[in-house]
Amino acid sequence: MSARVSALFVAIGVASAASVLAALSFGSYPIDLTSIVDSIVFPAPGVAHDVIWNLRAPRAFAAFACGSLLALAGALLQVLLRNALADPFVLGVSGGASLGALLALTAGAGAAAMNLSAFAGAAAAIVIVFGLTYRGGDWNVYRLLLTGVVLSAGLSALISLTLVLAPDAQLKGMLFWLMGDLSQATSAAPAWLVLAMLAAFAIGVAGKLDLLALGELKARSLGVAVGALQIAVFAAAALATVTAVVLGGAIGFIGLIAPHAIRLCGVANHRALIPLSMLLGGAFLTIADTAARTAWAPQQLPVGIFTALLGVPAMLLLLGRRR
Amino acid sequence: MGGATLACVGVELAVPGRVLCRGLDVRFEPGQVWAVLGRNGTGKSTLVHVLAGLAQPAAGRVELDGRRIETIDPRSRAREVGILLQLEDGVYWGSVADYVLLGRFPHAAGWAGYAAQDVEAAAAALELVHMSDLAARRYSTLSGGERQRARIAQLLAQQPSTFVMDEPLQHLDLAHQAHVIALMATRARDHNETAVMVLHEPLWIGRACTHVVIFGGDGEVEAGAADDLLTRERLEHTYGCALREVSQGEGRCFVPNV
């Protein structure tokens, strides 16, 4: 591992830890670092303990998992579609999930039913895209990409229709969902399980992803069984996206940008690119979510606003630096 | 080192609506340097893909030491037969050294990544194409000719015994054309490796190649020793263009008579 990659791992690792500490510390009831360490090392009942373990930690962990999953999905899809602009939502997954969630909200369903409905919508979108693209072993990434984009356009029309027809009382909740919102995030444990599995898979096939990025024929010429790999990568990206979307709604920007930010730092091989992107995505969403719930307190803002507000200047700076 | 024989047995190549080649029987033996000649669009690249196991012939089969090539595990196949593609449609974001290292994939263990010996093989391959000083450069900043040399280095790092190369000389300056041709001829002779190269440059064919495959363009393909097949009349017929034969020293070459 080169010195640059090691340095990036240290820097982004520290940033990840700092992002979680910041998420535990900031809020309407500020908690200083010593109290956080106290409550981790010597758990004792008290306000600080309750705030940390019942309110902020679950949300911080949900944010971190969600950001990591989105970054992972983005990195995988950018290789699979060989398109630098691919993000987790390019295949219609977020459109399907959003429509599912909005329909549940319109029907006045609770959080659990809404999550289930979002999951069903995303799964339906994945099955439709895959079914239309993959026929009898014939697989074409351009058709996959176009099918996803076309389906997304259709879903986006249905989402607009739902918004227009929805009762005013539910409109705000819907907008929050569409912009990405972690305030409703429940237990993140399943998401972490999915994250661990997918991370192991992605790092395991990292060497093959390096070759797939050079083209299908090239990868086959060097001994990669491309067909099976593409299906596995598609499934992994879809699962990561669905899990993230059910957890936090349609949070944009991270999946597209996290892998590019790492590439702009000079990392191309996926064995480093994937874990670094995941750490960066997780840390970034945790910070953005902390900002979203504290900047306008007591009003909570959708985190999707802050991923872009914080990410756009950072990304423009990185892009400018490489000229 | 080296030693595997790649063979076409009754190979028919076809694209929709057209037969490119009928009943081709040819054995590419270790130590031989083959040139694949023919006009644009006559089936040279199709043959090259079929030879490397990347496409199936319309009829017949390709064998590597008697085993049908499509039945060989892809990674084992890639350790024996390496191909230089004419086009690469992906983008690569990393350094030249990392790019060349990817050629080691068929040799590397899955989880552990690339080992020190792989890094050494990649560095040695870069040295062979005179690119050691560019190792740290980003691949995407290379010129067309430098990129072609990096791709050849990647193939050399792969260390196959049979090199199947689709237009290895494209984008190269004259000195590097001579260098690559000499490199492949030397390796075939000294390491008992096989080179099969799609070439358009009649300047090199007569000097470096021991054997040729000539695509006539009408489905007729001839294969055999260069001394027998490389005549001015046959090349004029192949290319549809008047040629002059120039002998110099031990070699000979053909130049368009314009």
Boltz contact constraints between the chains, C-beta under 6 A:
constraints:
  - contact:
      token1: [A, 82]
      token2: [B, 90]
      max_distance: 6.0
  - contact:
      token1: [A, 210]
      token2: [B, 102]
      max_distance: 6.0
  - contact:
      token1: [A, 211]
      token2: [B, 105]
      max_distance: 6.0
  - contact:
      token1: [A, 213]
      token2: [B, 90]
      max_distance: 6.0
  - contact:
      token1: [A, 214]
      token2: [B, 88]
      max_distance: 6.0
  - contact:
      token1: [A, 214]
      token2: [B, 90]
      max_distance: 6.0
  - contact:
      token1: [A, 215]
      token2: [B, 88]
      max_distance: 6.0
  - contact:
      token1: [A, 215]
      token2: [B, 89]
      max_distance: 6.0
  - contact:
      token1: [A, 215]
      token2: [B, 90]
      max_distance: 6.0
  - contact:
      token1: [A, 217]
      token2: [B, 85]
      max_distance: 6.0
  - contact:
      token1: [A, 218]
      token2: [B, 88]
      max_distance: 6.0
  - contact:
      token1: [A, 220]
      token2: [B, 54]
      max_distance: 6.0
  - contact:
      token1: [A, 221]
      token2: [B, 83]
      max_distance: 6.0
  - contact:
      token1: [A, 222]
      token2: [B, 78]
      max_distance: 6.0
  - contact:
      token1: [A, 222]
      token2: [B, 105]
      max_distance: 6.0
  - contact:
      token1: [A, 222]
      token2: [B, 106]
      max_distance: 6.0
  - contact:
      token1: [A, 223]
      token2: [B, 74]
      max_distance: 6.0
  - contact:
      token1: [A, 223]
      token2: [B, 75]
      max_distance: 6.0
  - contact:
      token1: [A, 223]
      token2: [B, 78]
      max_distance: 6.0
  - contact:
      token1: [A, 223]
      token2: [B, 106]
      max_distance: 6.0
  - contact:
      token1: [A, 225]
      token2: [B, 74]
      max_distance: 6.0
  - contact:
      token1: [A, 263]
      token2: [B, 93]
      max_distance: 6.0
  - contact:
      token1: [A, 268]
      token2: [B, 93]
      max_distance: 6.0
  - contact:
      token1: [A, 268]
      token2: [B, 94]
      max_distance: 6.0
  - contact:
      token1: [A, 271]
      token2: [B, 113]
      max_distance: 6.0
